[in-house]
Amino acid sequence: MKTLLKVQSLKKYFPVYGGLLSRIKGFVKAVDDVSFEIKEGETLGLVGESGCGKTTVGRMTLRLLEPTSGKVFFEGTDIIGLKNKELEMIRPKMQIIFQDPYSSLNPRFTTERIIGEALSAHGLAKGNALQKKIESLMEKVGLSKIYMKRFPHEFSGGQRQRIGIARALALNPKYIVCDEPVSALDVSIQAQIINLLQSLQKEDNLSLLFISHDLNVVKHLSQRTAVMYLGKIVEVVPTKLLNTKAAHPYTQALLNSKPSLNPTDRRRPKPLQGDVPSPLNPPLGCHFHPRCPEVMERCKTEIPRHIKLEDGHFVNCHLYND
């Protein structure tokens, strides 16, 4: 498959101000040297604890946030260096589905206006053609056209998320960032939205960056899984191998933290010790070493390199240096 999106050494440091003159006294290293790629028609799951930088990565790949450094290649073009007019030509191909299906919709806009706004702004449809396109998008995501004149507060959470998906699909994008799109929904509604995303991906050959902290959801939807910890990707693994061949101690800890669905399973996995370090002052060496059960002396001073274990499986850990 052809590579659609390629991220190289992406960093985002937020300045922290303090003192009488509000001078910069440090930086929060939200994303610290992240690299990955997504193929055409592929879903890459991005998982990790809250605050590890997942959403920041997703927004930088769309240039909703400007990176401190690094490159984002979309269809071979580095979008970080593009000017406004050049970027405007690429915008329709890249969209986002936000985490909160209510706050991401304008409460003063009807469904019709929310979905049709991008089409009107880019001059792609107007009049009857615009009306038919909106009806088609609503039908595609399982909403009746009789809801076109309703406002966001008149819908359930699942219906609002379907409106968000229809809005993201309006410009026929090739790449969509799904920023925890089901975390605020009931379990039954989660399944509906996930199945909808799967069917839409197959129909339109979409590439998805699916951000979540729920490994079960990611395993159901993605072909590969990238695991983040404190601003860094520590492992990329084919999702079908996630349960059996997870290599990094942090990935293993995430898997062990999932509750078992077997009522006879009496195992009590040992939870991770300690707290997540501050991204304002991350540990030297491997960021995970203060909590790692396999920690070695070199982990405390030396940053682990990117190691290939097998095709499509990479890990950043000193345990596999040899």
N, C-alpha and C positions, 0 to 999 in steps of 0.2 A: 504493500500500500504506500501511496505517496504521502510524504510528510506535509501536513497543513500548517501546523504551528510549531515553532521551535524557540525555546527560551534558553538563553545563555547567560549564566552568572548574574542573575537578577538580584538586585539589592534595593531595600527601602529602609532608610534610617530617618526616624522622626526626631527633630531637635527638641530638647527639653530646656526650658528657660527658667532662670532663677536669679535671685539676688536683687539688689536695689535697682539696678539698671536693666534687669531682665535680659541678661546675657545668656548665651548658650552654655550650659554646664555639662551637657552630655547628649547622647543619642540613644533612642530606643531602636534596637536593631530588629525590626519586625520581620524582615525577610533578609537573609544573609547568604548570598551566593547560591541561588537556586537555579537548576538547569533541568529541563525535560523536553519531550516532544510529543505531539499528538498526531496520529495519522488521520487521513480522510476516512470518515465513517466510524471512527473509534471513540470509545468512552474511556477516559482516564479518571479513576477515582482518586481524590486527594483527601487523605484522612489525617487526623491528629487531634490532640486535646484543644479545647477552647483557648484562643490566644496565641496559637502557634504560628499564625501568619497565613492561613489558608485563603481567607477572603481577600487579604491584601494582594496575594499572588494573582488570584483570579481577576481582580480589578486592574492590576497593572498590565495583564495580557490584553486588556481592552483599551488601555490608556485612559481609564477613568481616574487612575492615580498615576502620577509621573514617578518613575523609578529614580532612585539615587544614582544607580549605574546598572549596566547590563543591556542586553538586546532581546527584542521579541520579533522574530521573523514570522510573518503571516504570508503564505504563498510565496516565500522567498524574499519578501520585502521587509526591511527593518522598520517597523511602524514607530519606533521611538524617535527616529530622526525626521519624521514627516511633518510638514507644515499643515496648517489648518485645512486648506483646500485639498491637499493630497490625502489627508486623513479622512476627510468627508467622503471621498470616493470609496474608501474601504469600510467605513462605519456600517453600512447596511449588511455586510457579510459577517459581522461580529455582534452578538447580542448577549443579554444577561437575563436570567430569571432570579429575582431577589428572594431572600429568605422569608421575609414577612409579607404575606400576600395582601395585607391591608395597608400598611404604611407605604408600600411601593406604588399604590394606585391613588391618583388625585381624587379626593372625595367629592369634588365639585364637577367632575367629568362623568358623563354617562359611559356605559360600556362601549357604545358606538364610537364615541370620541377618543376613548383611551386606545382602542385597537387601531383606529384609523388615523391617529395623529401622525405617526411616522410616515405612513403612505402619503399623506398630504404634504408633510414637510419636505419630502424628497421628490414631490411632484410625480409620483408613480400612478396615481389614480385620483379621479374626482367625479362628482356627480353620481350617476347610476353605476358606473364601473367601481367606484369606491364603495358604494353600498353593497354591491354583490360580493366584492372581495372580503368585506367585513363579515357578511353572512357566511361565506365559505370558511373563513378562519374559525368562526364560532362553532360551526358544525364539525370542523376538524378536531376541535378539542372537547367536543361533547356538550356544547351549550346551544340551547334553542335560540333562534333569531328573535323570538318574542321578548327576550331579555335585553335587547339593544338599548332601550331607553332607561334602563334601571341604573342606579348608582351603586358604588361598591358596598355601602353599608347594608344593602338589600340582599346580599349574597352570603352564603356560608363560606368558611375558610377554603374548602376544596374548590368551590366555584370561583372564588377570587383568584386562586392560584391558576386555574384554567384560563382566566382572563389574562393573567401575566404571561402565560405560555403563548396564548394567541398573539399578544402584543410582540413577543420576541420572534415569532414566526412570520410576522407580517411582511418583512422585507426579504424573505427567502434566504436566511443566513446560511453560512457554511459551518460556523463555529458558535456554540452557545456555552456560556458559563452558567452552571446551575449551582447557585450559592445556597446550599442547604435548603432546597425547595420544598422538602417534606417535613422538616423538623418541627414546624409549628402545627402540624395537622394530626388528626386522629389516625390510628393504625390502619383502619379500613380505608380511609381516604388516601393515606400514603401509598397503599398498594395500587389504587386507581391511578394516581399521578405517575407512579413509576412505570406502570404498564403503558400509560399514554406516551410517556417519553420514549420508551422502547419502540413502540409502533411508529411514532413520528420519526425516530432516528432511522429506522429501516426504510420508510417511505422516501425520505428526503436525503438520505446519506449524510446525516448531520455528524459533526464531531463535537463531543461534549467534554467539558471539564466539570466533573461532578464532585462538588465539595461537600463533605459530610463528616460527622464524628461517629456515625453509625456504620460499623463494619458489615452488618447484615444487609443493609440497603446497598452499600457499595458492591458487595459480592454479587448481588442480584443483577446489577446494571452494567458494571464496568468490565472491560477486557484486561486492563492493567490497573494496579493500585500503587500510588506513591504515598509514602508515609512521612509526615513532617513532624519535627520536634524543635521547638524554640527557633523558628526561622530557617531551619535547614531541612532538606529532604534526606532522610537517613536510609531509605530503601525504596526501590522500585521493583515490583514483582508481578508476574502474570497472576491475575486474580484467582485462577483455578488452582494455583500452587500456594495461595496465601495461608491456608490452614495447615498444610503439610510441610512446607519448605520455608516458612518465614525465618529469616536469618538474623536480623538485628534484635538485640535484647529488648528494645522498646516495642518493636512490632509484636514480639512474642508476649510481652506484658499486656498490650492492647487486646490480643486474642484471648488471653487468660482472664481478662476482666469481664468478658461477655458472660451473662448468666446462661446456665445450661437449660435447654428445653426438655431434657430428660428428667422426669421426676425421681428416678432411682439413682441419679448421679449425686453422690455425696461429697464430691471433691470440693475443697475450699482453696482456690488458688491464692497464693501469697501476693497481696497487693504491692504495688511499688512503694518504696519507702521515700520519705522526704517530700518536699514541695518543689514545684516547678520553679527554677531560678528566674530572676528578673531579666527580661530582654534589655534592660538599661545597663546591666553589668553581667553578661553571660559568662559562664565558666570558661577558663582556658582549655585548650585541647578539644576533646569531644564534649559537646554541650550536655550530653546525657550522663557523663561519668559520675556526678554526685549521687545518682539514683540507680546506677547500673549494678546488677548482681555479679557481673563478669568483669568488673573494672580491673585494669592493670595500670602500672606506673606510667607507661607511655600515654595512656588515655588522658592523663591529667595535664599534659603539656603539648602533645602532638595532635594536630587535626587529622582525623582519618581520611585516607584517600578513597576515591571512587573505584570499587572493585567489581569486576564482572564475575559472577558465579556460574552462570549459564546464559543461554540466549534469552534476552529480555529481563534478566534478573540481575540487579545491581545493588550493592550495599556499601555504606560508608561505615566501616567498623574494623578496628585493629585485630579482632579475632580471626579475620580471614586474610591477613596480609601475606601469609605464607602459602 
